[in-house]
């Protein structure tokens, strides 16, 4: 659609935007380089899945074990543990390794492992004449269920998403795709977006989090133990990081004449009708899932695992504290979708689409969304996810479906981590 005339920004505003872009570029580049030194969560995920497979083995019918669990879950777990350097192996992994090698014995610490059914089983087998007596049928059944859900859910999602993508491609070839609504959003400039994203989201947050959040976290978590201390820190840090951008956007929107605002407001939230928003979010999530999975698979095949996973993933994977998990879920499933969609699909995407065109706007906003997560290993998959969220925003003509889709994506990721 033709863009509306772009107001001329004051000279000082343009200079501030240029400075913000330069500083943001430096911060993002440094963060992306630093992310290469962060360990990938993939080995931890693989190890958790192998532990779950060994625990689930007794609950799987013998004829199906080879196809569903592999040839020898015990040998696979032993090999994975041996692949971890002694310096990086924790106490639990070391004890498990010795027991799998037959070099361990029943430990006096068994009572301390009462909530660890796999270690209990291995301890029991070390001192039992008949290992089958050590099987906990309830724990094995629960592990088999968790393993089945964590394996089947991504496959079913990818299959349904692939079918929906084929349907969309067929409609496109037949010229039957419904026309998208005109792009509507805040009448802000590219300079405004530079100040919002580069200045607020990146630069001020990089200064504000250390100056404000760290002392606040220290005061509020002084009496908390791990992992609750880390979970509270995540919520506070995220809130402090989000606040500057939201305040800048609020100030920018207040400067716009309300009589020119489109139906539904500048941000186009338009929560109702809720049913169609849920439908658009679900369809978008299904269709983007196989593309993200394919992107991740190709990335590993071409360059290997680059590392640099989101630290929040390891927190979820390593925590079983209900309160800590609830706080992490609040951040991932509620706060992050609301904030990130407000900035990237509520403000940035419409402005880019009206100035540069819908497709460049979707691609550029998706790339900036991925870069904001400062993870080299997740840059390509998150760019694809950002593009998918942007397409849902433009196709639906409102912001709420993108928020729901983002929340659904994070919720399913969170659930998969809990299942392992």
Buried (B, 14 or more C-beta within 10 A) or exposed (E): EEEEEBEEBEEEBBEBBEBBBEBBEEBBEEBBEEBEEBBBBBBBBBBBBBBBBBBBBBBBEEEEBEEBBEEBBEEBBBEBBEEBEEEEBEEEBBBBBBBBEEEBEBBEEBEEBEEBBBBBBBBBBBEEEEEEEBBBEEBBBBBBEBBBEBBEBBEEBBEBBBEBBEEEEEEEEEEEEEEEEEBBBBBBBBBBBBBBBBBBBBBBBBEBBEEBBBEBBEEBBEEBEEBBBBBBBBBBBBBBBBBBBBEBBEEBBEEEEEEEBBEBBBBBBBEEEEEBBBBBBBBBBBBBBBBBBBBBEEBBEEEEBBBBBBBBBBBBBBBEBEEBBEBBBBBBBBBBBBBBBBBBBBBBBBBBBBBBBBEEBBBBBBBBBBBBBBBBBBBBBBBBBBBBBBBBBBBBBBBBBBBBBBBBBBBBBBBBBBBB
